[in-house]
Structures are given as C-alpha cells and as structure tokens.
Amino acid sequence: MKKLIMAIAAGLVLLSNVAIAKELSISELQERCNKNHASDCKALAVRHYYGNGVEKNLIKAVDLFGRACDAGDASGCSNLGLMYANGEGAQQDKLIAVDLFRKACDAGQADGCFALGVMYDESEGIKQEKLKALEFYTKACNAGQADGCFNLGLKYANGEGVKQGKLEAADFFRKSCDGGLAKGCFNLGAMYHDGDGVKKDKLKSVELYIKACDGGHASGCSNLGGMYHNGEGVRQDKLKAADFFRKACDVGNARGCFNLGAMYYAGEGVRQSNQIALDMFGKACDLKEQAGCKNHVRLKQQMGQ
C-alpha cells in the first residue's frame, strides 16, 4: 500500500453562509462586516485571498479572517491559522497558528481539529505528542472531516501511536473515501486488492480505484489500468488499460507512463509505435522511474538513435 504524506489541508475552506454571501456585492459585504457580521467578514476575506471581484490582497485577508474569528466564526479562526502556519499575508508564526486551530477546534470546527492534530503530529509550533495528534484526528473524523479519518487510517495501518490494526485502518480509509477523499479510496482499494485487513475482493478494489481515479488520484488511475490489463476484477480490456495509464501519465504518474510505453512497444490496446513508446519511457525516466530509464536507453539503441 502506498503511504501518503500527512499535511495541513491546502488552501482555504469555504464553510457556512458562503453561498448566500456570494450574492452580496463587495460594498455590501464590507458594510455588513463593519457591523460585526462574522460570516460576511469571512466571505470578504475569501474574496481578497483569491482575488475574486477585488484585487488579491493577502494582508487584507488576514485582517478580515481575524475579524471573523473575533466575532465568533470558528472557520475564520481556522483559516487565519492556516495563513499564519504558511506565512501568507503575515509573518509565519506557528505558535499563533496552533492557538487559532485550538480555538476553532474548541468551537467544534473540524478543520481546526485536523490542523491541530497535524501540528502535534509533526511538531509544528508545539511539542510533538503523537497521542494528542490521535485525539484531534479522532475529533476531526468524528465530525466528518475526511483528512482526519485518513490520517487515523495511516496510524492504524502503520501501528504509529496505536496498536497496529489493519481492520481499523480499513474502516478509517472507508470513512475518508465516503467523505470524498480520493487517497482514502486508493488505500482502501489497495487493501482489498491484497486482502490486507479485509477479505480479498478484486471487484471491490476496482470500484475503489475508479473512485480514486475519478477524484484525481493518479495512482488510482494507474492501478486501474493494471486491473484492466490483467483482467483482475474486470473483463480484460487492453484499450481501457491504455486509457487509464494515459490518464495517470498525463498528471505525472511515472508508473502510468512506463506501462503506457510498454503497451505501445508491444502494440497492446494501441497501434504499435516505437517512437511513442520511447517518448513514454523517457517521460517515466524524467519522473524518476528507473525501469523507464533502462527501457529508454535500450529502445533508443534498438532504433539506431
């Protein structure tokens, strides 16, 4: 199973009242924010963060998220914490970020709990405490935050801070997948493929790799290509295999590029082409796939180049 890196969720999360707030003009949002309407301060902060209808201004976004947080909007606190953690619009200060994530989590905001778990897990602005990280990932997961569930899955899969439990890992990956997290679907698919903590089920593995691939997970697309190529859990279909390897390769998956190159070399599911095979092996090599480098050299010699 491919272990994925734990990290603070990238970007800003738009939460309550944003759909309504988007209908208001910038001046209306500013007027309502001046009257301490927390959700409108947050919505205006998001506009300034992304440059949506106004000039992008991260310093202004920090100020507005701060006003939203002070007015009681927990997601404003969480997003302000992300900006301090990443040094966006303000000098990077992980101690302040920790305090803001804690404030958001104490108010029941799941993203704040997840981010606080990461800070404890990776010793960012606070002493490393793996048990505390587990506590906050659990809070996040129980509140429906898919990244928290995913990180709990990793902890149980690897026996980090808890007794290793593949069954528990599968349950948490399932929760993260159900929450729309592609990497959770991928890891659960890998577990079903190998019978790791769950009963081996190639059909279920295919279903989960499809979810992962549709969610933009390149390794999910590559593994799905392998399932179609080998006829595992699905009827063998070399054309579909090539399509999924191509999809993986197009977003920088080295194994997808390598496998697509092999299919062009052999003429499996595609019209045979040494030149395209050479290009695919070269791309795989550029993406640090050593087998791609070896095949690129050998095929180049074979073609007399």
Contacts in CASP RR format, 6 or more apart in sequence:
PFRMAT RR
TARGET T0000
AUTHOR 0000-0000-0000
METHOD contacts of the structure
MODEL  1
MKKLIMAIAAGLVLLSNVAIAKELSISELQERCNKNHASDCKALAVRHYY
GNGVEKNLIKAVDLFGRACDAGDASGCSNLGLMYANGEGAQQDKLIAVDL
FRKACDAGQADGCFALGVMYDESEGIKQEKLKALEFYTKACNAGQADGCF
NLGLKYANGEGVKQGKLEAADFFRKSCDGGLAKGCFNLGAMYHDGDGVKK
DKLKSVELYIKACDGGHASGCSNLGGMYHNGEGVRQDKLKAADFFRKACD
VGNARGCFNLGAMYYAGEGVRQSNQIALDMFGKACDLKEQAGCKNHVRLK
QQMGQ
1 157 0 8 1.000
1 187 0 8 1.000
1 190 0 8 1.000
1 191 0 8 1.000
1 194 0 8 1.000
1 196 0 8 1.000
2 186 0 8 1.000
2 187 0 8 1.000
2 190 0 8 1.000
2 219 0 8 1.000
3 154 0 8 1.000
3 157 0 8 1.000
3 158 0 8 1.000
4 150 0 8 1.000
4 154 0 8 1.000
4 183 0 8 1.000
4 187 0 8 1.000
6 118 0 8 1.000
6 121 0 8 1.000
6 122 0 8 1.000
6 151 0 8 1.000
6 154 0 8 1.000
7 118 0 8 1.000
8 82 0 8 1.000
8 85 0 8 1.000
8 86 0 8 1.000
8 115 0 8 1.000
8 118 0 8 1.000
9 82 0 8 1.000
9 111 0 8 1.000
9 114 0 8 1.000
9 115 0 8 1.000
9 147 0 8 1.000
11 82 0 8 1.000
12 46 0 8 1.000
12 49 0 8 1.000
12 50 0 8 1.000
12 79 0 8 1.000
12 82 0 8 1.000
13 75 0 8 1.000
13 78 0 8 1.000
13 79 0 8 1.000
13 111 0 8 1.000
14 46 0 8 1.000
15 42 0 8 1.000
15 75 0 8 1.000
15 109 0 8 1.000
16 39 0 8 1.000
16 75 0 8 1.000
17 39 0 8 1.000
17 40 0 8 1.000
17 42 0 8 1.000
17 43 0 8 1.000
18 39 0 8 1.000
18 42 0 8 1.000
18 43 0 8 1.000
18 46 0 8 1.000
21 29 0 8 1.000
21 39 0 8 1.000
21 40 0 8 1.000
21 42 0 8 1.000
21 43 0 8 1.000
22 43 0 8 1.000
24 32 0 8 1.000
24 40 0 8 1.000
24 43 0 8 1.000
26 44 0 8 1.000
26 47 0 8 1.000
26 53 0 8 1.000
26 54 0 8 1.000
29 40 0 8 1.000
29 43 0 8 1.000
29 44 0 8 1.000
29 47 0 8 1.000
30 44 0 8 1.000
32 40 0 8 1.000
33 40 0 8 1.000
33 41 0 8 1.000
33 44 0 8 1.000
33 64 0 8 1.000
33 67 0 8 1.000
36 67 0 8 1.000
36 71 0 8 1.000
37 71 0 8 1.000
38 67 0 8 1.000
38 68 0 8 1.000
38 71 0 8 1.000
38 72 0 8 1.000
38 73 0 8 1.000
38 76 0 8 1.000
39 68 0 8 1.000
39 73 0 8 1.000
41 64 0 8 1.000
41 65 0 8 1.000
41 66 0 8 1.000
41 67 0 8 1.000
41 68 0 8 1.000
41 71 0 8 1.000
41 73 0 8 1.000
42 64 0 8 1.000
42 65 0 8 1.000
42 68 0 8 1.000
42 73 0 8 1.000
42 75 0 8 1.000
42 76 0 8 1.000
42 79 0 8 1.000
44 64 0 8 1.000
45 60 0 8 1.000
45 61 0 8 1.000
45 62 0 8 1.000
45 63 0 8 1.000
45 64 0 8 1.000
45 65 0 8 1.000
45 66 0 8 1.000
45 68 0 8 1.000
45 76 0 8 1.000
45 79 0 8 1.000
46 52 0 8 1.000
46 61 0 8 1.000
46 79 0 8 1.000
47 53 0 8 1.000
47 54 0 8 1.000
48 54 0 8 1.000
48 55 0 8 1.000
48 56 0 8 1.000
48 57 0 8 1.000
48 58 0 8 1.000
48 60 0 8 1.000
48 61 0 8 1.000
48 64 0 8 1.000
49 56 0 8 1.000
49 58 0 8 1.000
49 61 0 8 1.000
50 56 0 8 1.000
51 57 0 8 1.000
58 83 0 8 1.000
58 88 0 8 1.000
58 89 0 8 1.000
59 89 0 8 1.000
59 90 0 8 1.000
61 83 0 8 1.000
61 88 0 8 1.000
61 89 0 8 1.000
62 80 0 8 1.000
62 83 0 8 1.000
62 88 0 8 1.000
62 89 0 8 1.000
62 90 0 8 1.000
65 76 0 8 1.000
65 77 0 8 1.000
65 79 0 8 1.000
65 80 0 8 1.000
65 83 0 8 1.000
66 76 0 8 1.000
66 77 0 8 1.000
66 80 0 8 1.000
68 75 0 8 1.000
68 76 0 8 1.000
68 77 0 8 1.000
68 80 0 8 1.000
69 76 0 8 1.000
69 77 0 8 1.000
69 80 0 8 1.000
69 100 0 8 1.000
69 103 0 8 1.000
69 104 0 8 1.000
72 107 0 8 1.000
74 103 0 8 1.000
74 104 0 8 1.000
74 107 0 8 1.000
74 108 0 8 1.000
74 109 0 8 1.000
74 112 0 8 1.000
75 104 0 8 1.000
75 109 0 8 1.000
75 111 0 8 1.000
76 104 0 8 1.000
77 100 0 8 1.000
77 101 0 8 1.000
77 103 0 8 1.000
77 104 0 8 1.000
77 107 0 8 1.000
77 109 0 8 1.000
77 112 0 8 1.000
78 100 0 8 1.000
78 101 0 8 1.000
78 104 0 8 1.000
78 109 0 8 1.000
78 111 0 8 1.000
78 112 0 8 1.000
78 115 0 8 1.000
80 100 0 8 1.000
81 96 0 8 1.000
81 97 0 8 1.000
81 100 0 8 1.000
81 101 0 8 1.000
81 104 0 8 1.000
81 115 0 8 1.000
82 88 0 8 1.000
82 97 0 8 1.000
82 115 0 8 1.000
83 89 0 8 1.000
83 90 0 8 1.000
84 90 0 8 1.000
84 92 0 8 1.000
84 93 0 8 1.000
84 94 0 8 1.000
84 96 0 8 1.000
84 97 0 8 1.000
84 100 0 8 1.000
85 92 0 8 1.000
85 94 0 8 1.000
85 97 0 8 1.000
85 115 0 8 1.000
85 119 0 8 1.000
85 124 0 8 1.000
86 92 0 8 1.000
87 93 0 8 1.000
94 119 0 8 1.000
94 124 0 8 1.000
94 125 0 8 1.000
94 126 0 8 1.000
95 125 0 8 1.000
95 126 0 8 1.000
97 115 0 8 1.000
97 119 0 8 1.000
97 124 0 8 1.000
97 125 0 8 1.000
98 116 0 8 1.000
98 119 0 8 1.000
98 124 0 8 1.000
98 125 0 8 1.000
98 126 0 8 1.000
101 112 0 8 1.000
101 113 0 8 1.000
101 115 0 8 1.000
101 116 0 8 1.000
101 119 0 8 1.000
102 116 0 8 1.000
104 111 0 8 1.000
104 112 0 8 1.000
104 113 0 8 1.000
104 115 0 8 1.000
105 112 0 8 1.000
105 113 0 8 1.000
105 116 0 8 1.000
105 136 0 8 1.000
105 139 0 8 1.000
108 143 0 8 1.000
110 139 0 8 1.000
110 140 0 8 1.000
110 143 0 8 1.000
110 144 0 8 1.000
110 145 0 8 1.000
111 140 0 8 1.000
111 145 0 8 1.000
112 140 0 8 1.000
113 136 0 8 1.000
113 137 0 8 1.000
113 139 0 8 1.000
113 140 0 8 1.000
113 143 0 8 1.000
113 145 0 8 1.000
114 136 0 8 1.000
114 137 0 8 1.000
114 140 0 8 1.000
114 145 0 8 1.000
114 147 0 8 1.000
114 148 0 8 1.000
114 151 0 8 1.000
116 136 0 8 1.000
117 132 0 8 1.000
117 133 0 8 1.000
117 135 0 8 1.000
117 136 0 8 1.000
117 137 0 8 1.000
117 140 0 8 1.000
117 151 0 8 1.000
118 124 0 8 1.000
118 133 0 8 1.000
118 151 0 8 1.000
119 125 0 8 1.000
119 126 0 8 1.000
120 126 0 8 1.000
120 128 0 8 1.000
120 129 0 8 1.000
120 130 0 8 1.000
120 132 0 8 1.000
120 133 0 8 1.000
120 136 0 8 1.000
121 128 0 8 1.000
121 130 0 8 1.000
121 133 0 8 1.000
121 137 0 8 1.000
121 151 0 8 1.000
122 128 0 8 1.000
130 160 0 8 1.000
130 161 0 8 1.000
131 161 0 8 1.000
133 151 0 8 1.000
134 152 0 8 1.000
134 155 0 8 1.000
134 161 0 8 1.000
134 162 0 8 1.000
137 148 0 8 1.000
137 149 0 8 1.000
137 151 0 8 1.000
137 152 0 8 1.000
137 155 0 8 1.000
138 152 0 8 1.000
140 147 0 8 1.000
140 148 0 8 1.000
140 149 0 8 1.000
141 148 0 8 1.000
141 149 0 8 1.000
141 152 0 8 1.000
141 172 0 8 1.000
141 175 0 8 1.000
144 175 0 8 1.000
144 179 0 8 1.000
146 175 0 8 1.000
146 176 0 8 1.000
146 178 0 8 1.000
146 179 0 8 1.000
146 180 0 8 1.000
146 181 0 8 1.000
146 184 0 8 1.000
147 176 0 8 1.000
147 181 0 8 1.000
148 176 0 8 1.000
149 172 0 8 1.000
149 173 0 8 1.000
149 175 0 8 1.000
149 176 0 8 1.000
149 179 0 8 1.000
149 181 0 8 1.000
150 172 0 8 1.000
150 173 0 8 1.000
150 176 0 8 1.000
150 181 0 8 1.000
150 183 0 8 1.000
150 184 0 8 1.000
150 187 0 8 1.000
152 172 0 8 1.000
153 168 0 8 1.000
153 169 0 8 1.000
153 172 0 8 1.000
153 173 0 8 1.000
153 176 0 8 1.000
153 187 0 8 1.000
154 160 0 8 1.000
154 169 0 8 1.000
155 161 0 8 1.000
155 162 0 8 1.000
155 169 0 8 1.000
156 162 0 8 1.000
156 164 0 8 1.000
156 165 0 8 1.000
156 166 0 8 1.000
156 168 0 8 1.000
156 169 0 8 1.000
156 172 0 8 1.000
157 164 0 8 1.000
157 165 0 8 1.000
157 166 0 8 1.000
157 169 0 8 1.000
157 187 0 8 1.000
158 164 0 8 1.000
159 165 0 8 1.000
165 197 0 8 1.000
166 191 0 8 1.000
166 196 0 8 1.000
166 197 0 8 1.000
166 198 0 8 1.000
167 197 0 8 1.000
167 198 0 8 1.000
169 191 0 8 1.000
169 197 0 8 1.000
170 188 0 8 1.000
170 191 0 8 1.000
170 197 0 8 1.000
170 198 0 8 1.000
173 184 0 8 1.000
173 185 0 8 1.000
173 187 0 8 1.000
173 188 0 8 1.000
173 191 0 8 1.000
174 188 0 8 1.000
176 183 0 8 1.000
176 184 0 8 1.000
176 185 0 8 1.000
177 184 0 8 1.000
177 185 0 8 1.000
177 188 0 8 1.000
177 208 0 8 1.000
177 211 0 8 1.000
180 215 0 8 1.000
182 211 0 8 1.000
182 212 0 8 1.000
182 213 0 8 1.000
182 214 0 8 1.000
182 215 0 8 1.000
182 216 0 8 1.000
182 217 0 8 1.000
182 220 0 8 1.000
183 212 0 8 1.000
183 217 0 8 1.000
184 212 0 8 1.000
185 208 0 8 1.000
185 209 0 8 1.000
185 211 0 8 1.000
185 212 0 8 1.000
185 215 0 8 1.000
185 217 0 8 1.000
186 208 0 8 1.000
186 209 0 8 1.000
186 212 0 8 1.000
186 217 0 8 1.000
186 219 0 8 1.000
186 220 0 8 1.000
186 223 0 8 1.000
188 208 0 8 1.000
189 204 0 8 1.000
189 205 0 8 1.000
189 208 0 8 1.000
189 209 0 8 1.000
189 212 0 8 1.000
190 196 0 8 1.000
190 205 0 8 1.000
190 223 0 8 1.000
191 197 0 8 1.000
191 198 0 8 1.000
192 198 0 8 1.000
192 199 0 8 1.000
192 200 0 8 1.000
192 201 0 8 1.000
192 202 0 8 1.000
192 204 0 8 1.000
192 205 0 8 1.000
192 208 0 8 1.000
193 200 0 8 1.000
193 202 0 8 1.000
193 205 0 8 1.000
193 223 0 8 1.000
193 232 0 8 1.000
194 200 0 8 1.000
195 201 0 8 1.000
202 227 0 8 1.000
202 232 0 8 1.000
202 233 0 8 1.000
203 233 0 8 1.000
203 234 0 8 1.000
205 227 0 8 1.000
205 232 0 8 1.000
205 233 0 8 1.000
206 224 0 8 1.000
206 227 0 8 1.000
206 232 0 8 1.000
206 233 0 8 1.000
206 234 0 8 1.000
209 220 0 8 1.000
209 221 0 8 1.000
209 223 0 8 1.000
209 224 0 8 1.000
209 227 0 8 1.000
210 224 0 8 1.000
212 219 0 8 1.000
212 220 0 8 1.000
212 221 0 8 1.000
212 224 0 8 1.000
213 220 0 8 1.000
213 221 0 8 1.000
213 224 0 8 1.000
213 244 0 8 1.000
213 247 0 8 1.000
213 248 0 8 1.000
216 251 0 8 1.000
218 247 0 8 1.000
218 248 0 8 1.000
218 251 0 8 1.000
218 252 0 8 1.000
218 253 0 8 1.000
218 256 0 8 1.000
219 248 0 8 1.000
219 253 0 8 1.000
219 255 0 8 1.000
220 248 0 8 1.000
221 244 0 8 1.000
221 245 0 8 1.000
221 247 0 8 1.000
221 248 0 8 1.000
221 251 0 8 1.000
221 253 0 8 1.000
221 256 0 8 1.000
222 244 0 8 1.000
222 245 0 8 1.000
222 248 0 8 1.000
222 253 0 8 1.000
222 255 0 8 1.000
222 256 0 8 1.000
222 259 0 8 1.000
224 244 0 8 1.000
225 240 0 8 1.000
225 241 0 8 1.000
225 243 0 8 1.000
225 244 0 8 1.000
225 245 0 8 1.000
225 248 0 8 1.000
225 259 0 8 1.000
226 232 0 8 1.000
226 241 0 8 1.000
226 244 0 8 1.000
226 245 0 8 1.000
226 259 0 8 1.000
227 233 0 8 1.000
227 234 0 8 1.000
228 234 0 8 1.000
228 236 0 8 1.000
228 237 0 8 1.000
228 238 0 8 1.000
228 240 0 8 1.000
228 241 0 8 1.000
228 244 0 8 1.000
229 236 0 8 1.000
229 238 0 8 1.000
229 241 0 8 1.000
229 259 0 8 1.000
229 263 0 8 1.000
229 268 0 8 1.000
230 236 0 8 1.000
231 237 0 8 1.000
238 263 0 8 1.000
238 268 0 8 1.000
238 269 0 8 1.000
239 269 0 8 1.000
239 270 0 8 1.000
241 259 0 8 1.000
241 263 0 8 1.000
241 268 0 8 1.000
241 269 0 8 1.000
242 260 0 8 1.000
242 263 0 8 1.000
242 268 0 8 1.000
242 269 0 8 1.000
242 270 0 8 1.000
245 256 0 8 1.000
245 257 0 8 1.000
245 259 0 8 1.000
245 260 0 8 1.000
245 263 0 8 1.000
246 256 0 8 1.000
246 260 0 8 1.000
248 255 0 8 1.000
248 256 0 8 1.000
248 257 0 8 1.000
249 256 0 8 1.000
249 257 0 8 1.000
249 260 0 8 1.000
249 280 0 8 1.000
249 283 0 8 1.000
249 284 0 8 1.000
252 287 0 8 1.000
253 287 0 8 1.000
254 284 0 8 1.000
254 287 0 8 1.000
254 288 0 8 1.000
254 289 0 8 1.000
254 292 0 8 1.000
255 284 0 8 1.000
255 289 0 8 1.000
256 284 0 8 1.000
257 280 0 8 1.000
257 281 0 8 1.000
257 282 0 8 1.000
257 283 0 8 1.000
257 284 0 8 1.000
257 287 0 8 1.000
257 289 0 8 1.000
257 292 0 8 1.000
258 280 0 8 1.000
258 281 0 8 1.000
258 284 0 8 1.000
258 289 0 8 1.000
258 291 0 8 1.000
258 292 0 8 1.000
258 295 0 8 1.000
260 280 0 8 1.000
261 276 0 8 1.000
261 277 0 8 1.000
261 280 0 8 1.000
261 281 0 8 1.000
261 284 0 8 1.000
261 295 0 8 1.000
262 268 0 8 1.000
262 277 0 8 1.000
262 295 0 8 1.000
263 269 0 8 1.000
263 270 0 8 1.000
264 270 0 8 1.000
264 272 0 8 1.000
264 273 0 8 1.000
264 274 0 8 1.000
264 276 0 8 1.000
264 277 0 8 1.000
264 280 0 8 1.000
265 272 0 8 1.000
265 274 0 8 1.000
265 277 0 8 1.000
265 295 0 8 1.000
265 299 0 8 1.000
266 272 0 8 1.000
267 273 0 8 1.000
270 276 0 8 1.000
274 299 0 8 1.000
274 302 0 8 1.000
274 303 0 8 1.000
275 303 0 8 1.000
277 295 0 8 1.000
277 299 0 8 1.000
278 296 0 8 1.000
278 299 0 8 1.000
278 300 0 8 1.000
278 303 0 8 1.000
281 292 0 8 1.000
281 293 0 8 1.000
281 295 0 8 1.000
281 296 0 8 1.000
281 299 0 8 1.000
282 292 0 8 1.000
282 293 0 8 1.000
282 296 0 8 1.000
284 291 0 8 1.000
284 292 0 8 1.000
284 293 0 8 1.000
284 295 0 8 1.000
284 296 0 8 1.000
285 292 0 8 1.000
285 293 0 8 1.000
285 296 0 8 1.000
END
